[in-house]
Each structure stands twice: as C-alpha cells, then as structure tokens.
Amino acid sequence: MSHPTPLRRAPVQRRSAERLTRILDACADLLDEVGYDALTTRAVAERAGVPIGSVYRFFGNKRAMADALAQRNLDRYTERVAERLKKAEKAEKAEKAEKAEKAEKEGTEGKAGSGGWRAAMDAVLDEYLAMKRTAPGFSLVDFGNQIPVGARYAEPNHRVADRLTDLLSGYLRRPPDDDLRRTFLIAVETADTLVQLAFRVDAQGDERIIEEMRRMLRAYLARVLD
C-alpha cells in the first residue's frame, strides 16, 4: 500500500540527493536541540549549509520536512529489520542443518529451529528501541506519531503495519492479507502505546515496562500466529 510523499519534488541527480540528506540530517539534529515548535526552515538551511531556496525546493514548510524525516526513519527502520531477519534466517538454517546432522548420527528426529514470528517480533522491537535511543530527532518525530498526519489511511501506525506486513509475510510464509495486516496493526498500536509510556518513565526506556510489553505481544501473537 503506497502513501503520499511529503516531498515537493524528488531528487534526480546525486548532488541533489546528497543535499536532501543534509537537510534532513540538520532537521533531525535541530529537533533534538530546540524542539518542533522552535524549528524553522531557515535554521535548517543554515545548519545544512544550503540556501533557503534549496529547502523550499523540497518542502513547503517545516511540517513537510518533519514528515519526510519520519518517512526516512521508517525506511531505515525497515532496512534494519530486514537485515536482522536475514541474519536470523541464516542462523535458523544453520541450526536446523546441525540438528538434522546430529539426529542422523544418533538415529533420532531433529526438532525445528526457534525462529518464526518470535524471531521477527524480537527484531521489530529491538530495532525500534535502538532507533528510539540513538537516532537523531527520532524521539520527537518517530514514524510521524508525535506529529500526526491526520488522514486515517496515512496514520503513522497504519504505515508501519503496512510496511511490516509486506516485509514479514514472506518470512512467516503467510499471505499479506487483511487478517495479517490487522494483526500487525494491533501489535503496533499496543507496542507504540507502551513504548511511549516506558520512555516517559525513563529517558532510556523503563526495562520493566518494555519486558511487560514483550510478554503481552508474545501472548497475543502466539494466539493468532501459532
């Protein structure tokens, strides 16, 4: 499912793409320093070392810039989860091969690996928490949750659920249908609420709340996906 882009125009040349990257990097840094309300397009241009016209070439206002940063966060998050899943899948195949070889030698039946949705859930949560703690501007913009975009089809958690459905359906060997999308949306909404609570209680995320969240999600997903 596609979502509208906040860019006035997409960069075509490499130099233009690099300039857009500098603008978004500057936006992220300034969000951490001054917050969204005090953020200005002129300050972003100065920090990025580009003319103010370059900012307006891509964005009509600071809201569009924050939306673009949220979209970049989601893109980077998806890449991190995908890379984590590749490693998990490789490890699971190696584990299965090792168990099969051992079972053959011992004349027993090898057990399946421990991957599946549990490994996927760990990847999704761990990478999100890592970005929450380290990515510039993420605590304010997130995937757009802190600056809601309004229309229901474009709500940030719907975007995340759509992206996870597309990303994980193949890994889980399930069709990317409405049922799976609904499952991920419920999980994303639950995790979002509890992660925000964890980071309100502790600047680095209260580990007890995070662990309770993991238990809740495991119980829900076990009922739906097992």
C-alpha atoms as an extended CHARMM CRD file, in Angstrom:
* protein
*
       226  EXT
         1         1  MET       CA              0.0000000000        0.0000000000        0.0000000000  PROA      1               0.0000000000
         2         2  SER       CA              1.5520000000        3.3200000000       -1.0740000000  PROA      2               0.0000000000
         3         3  HSD       CA              1.4000000000        6.5910000000        0.8430000000  PROA      3               0.0000000000
         4         4  PRO       CA              1.7980000000       10.1520000000       -0.4370000000  PROA      4               0.0000000000
         5         5  THR       CA              5.2790000000       11.6530000000       -0.2690000000  PROA      5               0.0000000000
         6         6  PRO       CA              5.8740000000       14.9300000000        1.6040000000  PROA      6               0.0000000000
         7         7  LEU       CA              8.4810000000       15.9870000000       -0.9940000000  PROA      7               0.0000000000
         8         8  ARG       CA              7.5750000000       18.7300000000       -3.4620000000  PROA      8               0.0000000000
         9         9  ARG       CA              9.9200000000       17.0560000000       -5.9110000000  PROA      9               0.0000000000
        10        10  ALA       CA             12.1210000000       14.0070000000       -5.6810000000  PROA      10              0.0000000000
        11        11  PRO       CA             15.8790000000       14.4250000000       -6.1860000000  PROA      11              0.0000000000
        12        12  VAL       CA             17.1050000000       13.1400000000       -9.5310000000  PROA      12              0.0000000000
        13        13  GLN       CA             20.8310000000       13.8270000000       -9.5190000000  PROA      13              0.0000000000
        14        14  ARG       CA             23.2710000000       12.5470000000       -6.9050000000  PROA      14              0.0000000000
        15        15  ARG       CA             24.1600000000       16.0540000000       -5.7640000000  PROA      15              0.0000000000
        16        16  SER       CA             20.5050000000       16.8630000000       -5.2000000000  PROA      16              0.0000000000
        17        17  ALA       CA             20.0320000000       13.6510000000       -3.2060000000  PROA      17              0.0000000000
        18        18  GLU       CA             23.0440000000       14.4900000000       -1.0490000000  PROA      18              0.0000000000
        19        19  ARG       CA             21.6280000000       17.9570000000       -0.4070000000  PROA      19              0.0000000000
        20        20  LEU       CA             18.3090000000       16.4560000000        0.6690000000  PROA      20              0.0000000000
        21        21  THR       CA             20.1730000000       14.1420000000        3.0460000000  PROA      21              0.0000000000
        22        22  ARG       CA             21.9880000000       17.1140000000        4.6120000000  PROA      22              0.0000000000
        23        23  ILE       CA             18.6910000000       18.9610000000        5.0380000000  PROA      23              0.0000000000
        24        24  LEU       CA             17.0390000000       16.0240000000        6.7950000000  PROA      24              0.0000000000
        25        25  ASP       CA             20.1260000000       15.4140000000        8.9460000000  PROA      25              0.0000000000
        26        26  ALA       CA             20.0630000000       19.0640000000       10.0120000000  PROA      26              0.0000000000
        27        27  CYS       CA             16.3380000000       18.8660000000       10.7130000000  PROA      27              0.0000000000
        28        28  ALA       CA             16.8780000000       15.8090000000       12.9390000000  PROA      28              0.0000000000
        29        29  ASP       CA             19.7040000000       17.4450000000       14.9030000000  PROA      29              0.0000000000
        30        30  LEU       CA             17.7470000000       20.6620000000       15.4370000000  PROA      30              0.0000000000
        31        31  LEU       CA             14.6700000000       18.7830000000       16.5910000000  PROA      31              0.0000000000
        32        32  ASP       CA             16.7560000000       17.3190000000       19.4200000000  PROA      32              0.0000000000
        33        33  GLU       CA             18.2220000000       20.7200000000       20.2350000000  PROA      33              0.0000000000
        34        34  VAL       CA             15.2660000000       23.1130000000       20.0260000000  PROA      34              0.0000000000
        35        35  GLY       CA             12.1280000000       21.0040000000       19.5360000000  PROA      35              0.0000000000
        36        36  TYR       CA              9.4960000000       21.1260000000       16.8100000000  PROA      36              0.0000000000
        37        37  ASP       CA              7.8490000000       24.4160000000       17.7960000000  PROA      37              0.0000000000
        38        38  ALA       CA             11.1350000000       26.3630000000       17.6120000000  PROA      38              0.0000000000
        39        39  LEU       CA             12.2840000000       24.6330000000       14.4300000000  PROA      39              0.0000000000
        40        40  THR       CA             12.4890000000       26.8940000000       11.3490000000  PROA      40              0.0000000000
        41        41  THR       CA             13.3150000000       26.2130000000        7.7300000000  PROA      41              0.0000000000
        42        42  ARG       CA             15.9450000000       28.9780000000        7.8450000000  PROA      42              0.0000000000
        43        43  ALA       CA             17.7210000000       27.3540000000       10.7910000000  PROA      43              0.0000000000
        44        44  VAL       CA             17.6950000000       24.0280000000        8.9580000000  PROA      44              0.0000000000
        45        45  ALA       CA             19.1690000000       25.6560000000        5.8400000000  PROA      45              0.0000000000
        46        46  GLU       CA             21.9400000000       27.2800000000        7.8830000000  PROA      46              0.0000000000
        47        47  ARG       CA             22.7700000000       24.0410000000        9.6980000000  PROA      47              0.0000000000
        48        48  ALA       CA             22.7720000000       22.0670000000        6.4460000000  PROA      48              0.0000000000
        49        49  GLY       CA             24.9040000000       24.6830000000        4.6920000000  PROA      49              0.0000000000
        50        50  VAL       CA             22.4560000000       25.1470000000        1.8380000000  PROA      50              0.0000000000
        51        51  PRO       CA             20.4990000000       28.1550000000        0.5140000000  PROA      51              0.0000000000
        52        52  ILE       CA             16.9980000000       28.5720000000        1.9470000000  PROA      52              0.0000000000
        53        53  GLY       CA             15.7030000000       28.0970000000       -1.5920000000  PROA      53              0.0000000000
        54        54  SER       CA             17.0790000000       24.5460000000       -1.5630000000  PROA      54              0.0000000000
        55        55  VAL       CA             14.9110000000       23.7260000000        1.4290000000  PROA      55              0.0000000000
        56        56  TYR       CA             11.8050000000       25.1260000000       -0.2750000000  PROA      56              0.0000000000
        57        57  ARG       CA             12.6910000000       23.2340000000       -3.4250000000  PROA      57              0.0000000000
        58        58  PHE       CA             11.8850000000       20.0600000000       -1.4950000000  PROA      58              0.0000000000
        59        59  PHE       CA              9.4880000000       21.2360000000        1.2390000000  PROA      59              0.0000000000
        60        60  GLY       CA              6.7110000000       23.7830000000        1.5020000000  PROA      60              0.0000000000
        61        61  ASN       CA              7.0940000000       24.1430000000        5.2660000000  PROA      61              0.0000000000
        62        62  LYS       CA              8.6630000000       22.5730000000        8.3460000000  PROA      62              0.0000000000
        63        63  ARG       CA              5.7550000000       20.1710000000        8.7420000000  PROA      63              0.0000000000
        64        64  ALA       CA              6.5170000000       18.6160000000        5.3680000000  PROA      64              0.0000000000
        65        65  MET       CA             10.1760000000       18.4040000000        6.3830000000  PROA      65              0.0000000000
        66        66  ALA       CA              9.2780000000       16.5740000000        9.6110000000  PROA      66              0.0000000000
        67        67  ASP       CA              7.0240000000       14.2190000000        7.6410000000  PROA      67              0.0000000000
        68        68  ALA       CA              9.9040000000       13.4540000000        5.2770000000  PROA      68              0.0000000000
        69        69  LEU       CA             12.1670000000       12.7430000000        8.2380000000  PROA      69              0.0000000000
        70        70  ALA       CA              9.5100000000       10.3860000000        9.6260000000  PROA      70              0.0000000000
        71        71  GLN       CA              9.3630000000        8.6240000000        6.2570000000  PROA      71              0.0000000000
        72        72  ARG       CA             13.1480000000        8.2810000000        6.2080000000  PROA      72              0.0000000000
        73        73  ASN       CA             13.0190000000        6.8720000000        9.7340000000  PROA      73              0.0000000000
        74        74  LEU       CA             10.5400000000        4.2380000000        8.5780000000  PROA      74              0.0000000000
        75        75  ASP       CA             12.6760000000        3.3760000000        5.5410000000  PROA      75              0.0000000000
        76        76  ARG       CA             15.7940000000        2.9800000000        7.6780000000  PROA      76              0.0000000000
        77        77  TYR       CA             13.8970000000        1.0140000000       10.2930000000  PROA      77              0.0000000000
        78        78  THR       CA             12.5960000000       -1.3810000000        7.6460000000  PROA      78              0.0000000000
        79        79  GLU       CA             16.1290000000       -1.8730000000        6.3260000000  PROA      79              0.0000000000
        80        80  ARG       CA             17.4110000000       -2.6440000000        9.8170000000  PROA      80              0.0000000000
        81        81  VAL       CA             14.6470000000       -5.1640000000       10.4840000000  PROA      81              0.0000000000
        82        82  ALA       CA             15.1650000000       -6.8130000000        7.0850000000  PROA      82              0.0000000000
        83        83  GLU       CA             18.9020000000       -7.1640000000        7.7530000000  PROA      83              0.0000000000
        84        84  ARG       CA             18.2080000000       -8.6040000000       11.1990000000  PROA      84              0.0000000000
        85        85  LEU       CA             15.7670000000      -11.1300000000        9.7280000000  PROA      85              0.0000000000
        86        86  LYS       CA             18.2910000000      -12.2140000000        7.1030000000  PROA      86              0.0000000000
        87        87  LYS       CA             20.7570000000      -12.9920000000        9.8660000000  PROA      87              0.0000000000
        88        88  ALA       CA             18.0840000000      -14.7910000000       11.9070000000  PROA      88              0.0000000000
        89        89  GLU       CA             17.0200000000      -16.8660000000        8.9060000000  PROA      89              0.0000000000
        90        90  LYS       CA             20.6320000000      -17.7910000000        8.1570000000  PROA      90              0.0000000000
        91        91  ALA       CA             21.2020000000      -18.7780000000       11.7890000000  PROA      91              0.0000000000
        92        92  GLU       CA             18.0000000000      -20.8340000000       11.8340000000  PROA      92              0.0000000000
        93        93  LYS       CA             19.0030000000      -22.7220000000        8.6790000000  PROA      93              0.0000000000
        94        94  ALA       CA             22.3960000000      -23.4540000000       10.1860000000  PROA      94              0.0000000000
        95        95  GLU       CA             20.7240000000      -24.6210000000       13.4040000000  PROA      95              0.0000000000
        96        96  LYS       CA             18.3470000000      -26.9030000000       11.5130000000  PROA      96              0.0000000000
        97        97  ALA       CA             21.1930000000      -28.3660000000        9.4610000000  PROA      97              0.0000000000
        98        98  GLU       CA             23.2310000000      -29.0010000000       12.5980000000  PROA      98              0.0000000000
        99        99  LYS       CA             20.2900000000      -30.6700000000       14.3560000000  PROA      99              0.0000000000
       100       100  ALA       CA             19.4760000000      -32.7660000000       11.2970000000  PROA      100             0.0000000000
       101       101  GLU       CA             23.0700000000      -33.9270000000       11.0470000000  PROA      101             0.0000000000
       102       102  LYS       CA             23.1550000000      -34.7530000000       14.7480000000  PROA      102             0.0000000000
       103       103  ALA       CA             19.8110000000      -36.5520000000       14.5350000000  PROA      103             0.0000000000
       104       104  GLU       CA             21.0270000000      -38.6060000000       11.5890000000  PROA      104             0.0000000000
       105       105  LYS       CA             24.1180000000      -39.6760000000       13.5080000000  PROA      105             0.0000000000
       106       106  GLU       CA             22.0880000000      -40.5140000000       16.6300000000  PROA      106             0.0000000000
       107       107  GLY       CA             19.1500000000      -42.0330000000       14.7750000000  PROA      107             0.0000000000
       108       108  THR       CA             16.6760000000      -39.5470000000       16.2910000000  PROA      108             0.0000000000
       109       109  GLU       CA             14.3210000000      -36.9470000000       14.8360000000  PROA      109             0.0000000000
       110       110  GLY       CA             15.6560000000      -33.3780000000       14.7230000000  PROA      110             0.0000000000
       111       111  LYS       CA             13.4960000000      -30.5860000000       16.1230000000  PROA      111             0.0000000000
       112       112  ALA       CA             12.6740000000      -27.3890000000       14.2390000000  PROA      112             0.0000000000
       113       113  GLY       CA             14.5390000000      -24.1810000000       14.8990000000  PROA      113             0.0000000000
       114       114  SER       CA             13.3020000000      -21.4220000000       17.1770000000  PROA      114             0.0000000000
       115       115  GLY       CA             12.7670000000      -18.6930000000       14.5720000000  PROA      115             0.0000000000
       116       116  GLY       CA              9.3920000000      -17.7930000000       13.0440000000  PROA      116             0.0000000000
       117       117  TRP       CA              7.3130000000      -14.9390000000       14.3840000000  PROA      117             0.0000000000
       118       118  ARG       CA              9.1830000000      -14.8620000000       17.6990000000  PROA      118             0.0000000000
       119       119  ALA       CA             12.4630000000      -14.0090000000       15.9980000000  PROA      119             0.0000000000
       120       120  ALA       CA             10.6060000000      -11.4880000000       13.8470000000  PROA      120             0.0000000000
       121       121  MET       CA              8.9980000000       -9.8730000000       16.9000000000  PROA      121             0.0000000000
       122       122  ASP       CA             12.3690000000       -9.5580000000       18.6220000000  PROA      122             0.0000000000
       123       123  ALA       CA             13.8540000000       -7.9400000000       15.5170000000  PROA      123             0.0000000000
       124       124  VAL       CA             10.9620000000       -5.4940000000       15.1610000000  PROA      124             0.0000000000
       125       125  LEU       CA             11.0630000000       -4.4270000000       18.8130000000  PROA      125             0.0000000000
       126       126  ASP       CA             14.8350000000       -4.3770000000       19.2710000000  PROA      126             0.0000000000
       127       127  GLU       CA             15.4960000000       -2.2620000000       16.1960000000  PROA      127             0.0000000000
       128       128  TYR       CA             12.7330000000        0.1700000000       17.1180000000  PROA      128             0.0000000000
       129       129  LEU       CA             14.0990000000        0.5980000000       20.6360000000  PROA      129             0.0000000000
       130       130  ALA       CA             17.6290000000        1.0640000000       19.2740000000  PROA      130             0.0000000000
       131       131  MET       CA             16.4560000000        3.8620000000       16.9760000000  PROA      131             0.0000000000
       132       132  LYS       CA             14.3880000000        5.4000000000       19.7600000000  PROA      132             0.0000000000
       133       133  ARG       CA             17.5170000000        5.6270000000       21.8930000000  PROA      133             0.0000000000
       134       134  THR       CA             20.0930000000        6.6790000000       19.3050000000  PROA      134             0.0000000000
       135       135  ALA       CA             18.6510000000        8.1170000000       16.0630000000  PROA      135             0.0000000000
       136       136  PRO       CA             18.7380000000       11.9590000000       15.9510000000  PROA      136             0.0000000000
       137       137  GLY       CA             15.2940000000       13.5240000000       16.0570000000  PROA      137             0.0000000000
       138       138  PHE       CA             13.5840000000       10.1690000000       16.4180000000  PROA      138             0.0000000000
       139       139  SER       CA             12.2130000000       10.7860000000       19.9030000000  PROA      139             0.0000000000
       140       140  LEU       CA             10.2300000000       13.7670000000       18.5660000000  PROA      140             0.0000000000
       141       141  VAL       CA              9.2520000000       12.6110000000       15.0870000000  PROA      141             0.0000000000
       142       142  ASP       CA              9.3510000000        8.8100000000       15.3400000000  PROA      142             0.0000000000
       143       143  PHE       CA              7.4880000000        7.4930000000       12.2610000000  PROA      143             0.0000000000
       144       144  GLY       CA              5.2020000000       10.5230000000       12.4570000000  PROA      144             0.0000000000
       145       145  ASN       CA              3.4000000000        9.5010000000       15.6500000000  PROA      145             0.0000000000
       146       146  GLN       CA              4.3870000000       12.6200000000       17.5360000000  PROA      146             0.0000000000
       147       147  ILE       CA              3.2680000000       14.8850000000       14.6860000000  PROA      147             0.0000000000
       148       148  PRO       CA              0.1420000000       13.0620000000       13.4140000000  PROA      148             0.0000000000
       149       149  VAL       CA             -0.5430000000       13.4040000000        9.7080000000  PROA      149             0.0000000000
       150       150  GLY       CA             -4.3190000000       13.3830000000       10.0310000000  PROA      150             0.0000000000
       151       151  ALA       CA             -5.9810000000       11.2470000000        7.3570000000  PROA      151             0.0000000000
       152       152  ARG       CA             -6.7430000000        7.7290000000        8.5560000000  PROA      152             0.0000000000
       153       153  TYR       CA             -5.1040000000        5.9500000000        5.6120000000  PROA      153             0.0000000000
       154       154  ALA       CA             -1.9090000000        7.8770000000        6.2900000000  PROA      154             0.0000000000
       155       155  GLU       CA             -1.7690000000        7.4950000000       10.0830000000  PROA      155             0.0000000000
       156       156  PRO       CA              1.7630000000        6.5400000000       11.1060000000  PROA      156             0.0000000000
       157       157  ASN       CA              0.8820000000        3.2250000000       12.7600000000  PROA      157             0.0000000000
       158       158  HSD       CA             -1.0410000000        2.1900000000        9.6540000000  PROA      158             0.0000000000
       159       159  ARG       CA              2.0900000000        2.9360000000        7.6360000000  PROA      159             0.0000000000
       160       160  VAL       CA              4.2030000000        0.8330000000        9.9800000000  PROA      160             0.0000000000
       161       161  ALA       CA              1.7010000000       -2.0510000000        9.9690000000  PROA      161             0.0000000000
       162       162  ASP       CA              1.5580000000       -1.9580000000        6.1540000000  PROA      162             0.0000000000
       163       163  ARG       CA              5.3420000000       -1.9990000000        5.9100000000  PROA      163             0.0000000000
       164       164  LEU       CA              5.6830000000       -4.8620000000        8.3970000000  PROA      164             0.0000000000
       165       165  THR       CA              3.0090000000       -6.8600000000        6.5810000000  PROA      165             0.0000000000
       166       166  ASP       CA              4.8930000000       -6.5210000000        3.3060000000  PROA      166             0.0000000000
       167       167  LEU       CA              8.2280000000       -7.2610000000        4.9620000000  PROA      167             0.0000000000
       168       168  LEU       CA              7.2800000000      -10.1610000000        7.2350000000  PROA      168             0.0000000000
       169       169  SER       CA              4.6620000000      -12.0560000000        5.2360000000  PROA      169             0.0000000000
       170       170  GLY       CA              7.3280000000      -13.8540000000        3.2140000000  PROA      170             0.0000000000
       171       171  TYR       CA              9.4630000000      -14.5580000000        6.2600000000  PROA      171             0.0000000000
       172       172  LEU       CA              6.4390000000      -16.0090000000        8.0810000000  PROA      172             0.0000000000
       173       173  ARG       CA              5.1950000000      -17.7740000000        4.9300000000  PROA      173             0.0000000000
       174       174  ARG       CA              1.7790000000      -16.1680000000        5.2640000000  PROA      174             0.0000000000
       175       175  PRO       CA             -0.2310000000      -14.2110000000        2.6870000000  PROA      175             0.0000000000
       176       176  PRO       CA             -0.1290000000      -10.4040000000        3.1810000000  PROA      176             0.0000000000
       177       177  ASP       CA             -3.8940000000      -10.2780000000        3.5790000000  PROA      177             0.0000000000
       178       178  ASP       CA             -6.2150000000       -8.1460000000        5.6990000000  PROA      178             0.0000000000
       179       179  ASP       CA             -6.0460000000      -10.5880000000        8.6170000000  PROA      179             0.0000000000
       180       180  LEU       CA             -2.2560000000      -10.3640000000        8.8540000000  PROA      180             0.0000000000
       181       181  ARG       CA             -2.3780000000       -6.5870000000        8.3820000000  PROA      181             0.0000000000
       182       182  ARG       CA             -4.9230000000       -6.2930000000       11.2110000000  PROA      182             0.0000000000
       183       183  THR       CA             -2.7660000000       -8.4810000000       13.4600000000  PROA      183             0.0000000000
       184       184  PHE       CA              0.2550000000       -6.2750000000       12.8970000000  PROA      184             0.0000000000
       185       185  LEU       CA             -1.7550000000       -3.0870000000       13.3470000000  PROA      185             0.0000000000
       186       186  ILE       CA             -2.9860000000       -4.2680000000       16.7550000000  PROA      186             0.0000000000
       187       187  ALA       CA              0.5550000000       -5.2490000000       17.7390000000  PROA      187             0.0000000000
       188       188  VAL       CA              1.9930000000       -1.9350000000       16.5040000000  PROA      188             0.0000000000
       189       189  GLU       CA             -0.6370000000        0.1400000000       18.3240000000  PROA      189             0.0000000000
       190       190  THR       CA             -0.0340000000       -1.8160000000       21.5400000000  PROA      190             0.0000000000
       191       191  ALA       CA              3.7390000000       -1.5240000000       21.2890000000  PROA      191             0.0000000000
       192       192  ASP       CA              3.5860000000        2.1790000000       20.4310000000  PROA      192             0.0000000000
       193       193  THR       CA              1.4660000000        2.9980000000       23.4780000000  PROA      193             0.0000000000
       194       194  LEU       CA              3.6410000000        1.0190000000       25.8930000000  PROA      194             0.0000000000
       195       195  VAL       CA              6.9580000000        2.1880000000       24.4360000000  PROA      195             0.0000000000
       196       196  GLN       CA              5.8400000000        5.8010000000       24.8130000000  PROA      196             0.0000000000
       197       197  LEU       CA              4.9690000000        5.0280000000       28.4390000000  PROA      197             0.0000000000
       198       198  ALA       CA              8.3440000000        3.3600000000       29.0100000000  PROA      198             0.0000000000
       199       199  PHE       CA             10.1850000000        6.4190000000       27.6980000000  PROA      199             0.0000000000
       200       200  ARG       CA              8.0730000000        8.8030000000       29.7530000000  PROA      200             0.0000000000
       201       201  VAL       CA              9.0140000000        6.8850000000       32.8990000000  PROA      201             0.0000000000
       202       202  ASP       CA             12.7050000000        6.6240000000       31.9490000000  PROA      202             0.0000000000
       203       203  ALA       CA             14.5920000000        8.6000000000       29.3030000000  PROA      203             0.0000000000
       204       204  GLN       CA             16.2090000000        5.3770000000       28.0430000000  PROA      204             0.0000000000
       205       205  GLY       CA             13.0290000000        3.3160000000       28.3190000000  PROA      205             0.0000000000
       206       206  ASP       CA             11.9090000000        1.5920000000       31.5080000000  PROA      206             0.0000000000
       207       207  GLU       CA             13.0240000000       -2.0340000000       31.0900000000  PROA      207             0.0000000000
       208       208  ARG       CA             10.2560000000       -3.4480000000       33.2900000000  PROA      208             0.0000000000
       209       209  ILE       CA              7.5660000000       -1.8400000000       31.1520000000  PROA      209             0.0000000000
       210       210  ILE       CA              9.3400000000       -2.9820000000       27.9840000000  PROA      210             0.0000000000
       211       211  GLU       CA              9.5080000000       -6.5560000000       29.2630000000  PROA      211             0.0000000000
       212       212  GLU       CA              5.8080000000       -6.4910000000       30.1580000000  PROA      212             0.0000000000
       213       213  MET       CA              5.1090000000       -5.2510000000       26.6320000000  PROA      213             0.0000000000
       214       214  ARG       CA              7.0850000000       -8.1680000000       25.1760000000  PROA      214             0.0000000000
       215       215  ARG       CA              5.0760000000      -10.6520000000       27.2530000000  PROA      215             0.0000000000
       216       216  MET       CA              1.7950000000       -9.1250000000       26.1330000000  PROA      216             0.0000000000
       217       217  LEU       CA              2.7850000000       -9.2060000000       22.4750000000  PROA      217             0.0000000000
       218       218  ARG       CA              4.0700000000      -12.7800000000       22.6890000000  PROA      218             0.0000000000
       219       219  ALA       CA              0.7860000000      -13.9070000000       24.2480000000  PROA      219             0.0000000000
       220       220  TYR       CA             -1.2800000000      -12.1230000000       21.5860000000  PROA      220             0.0000000000
       221       221  LEU       CA              0.8210000000      -13.2360000000       18.6240000000  PROA      221             0.0000000000
       222       222  ALA       CA              1.0200000000      -16.8280000000       19.9060000000  PROA      222             0.0000000000
       223       223  ARG       CA             -2.7780000000      -16.9750000000       19.9060000000  PROA      223             0.0000000000
       224       224  VAL       CA             -3.0250000000      -15.5300000000       16.4070000000  PROA      224             0.0000000000
       225       225  LEU       CA              0.0350000000      -16.8740000000       14.5800000000  PROA      225             0.0000000000
       226       226  ASP       CA              0.7980000000      -20.2800000000       16.1360000000  PROA      226             0.0000000000
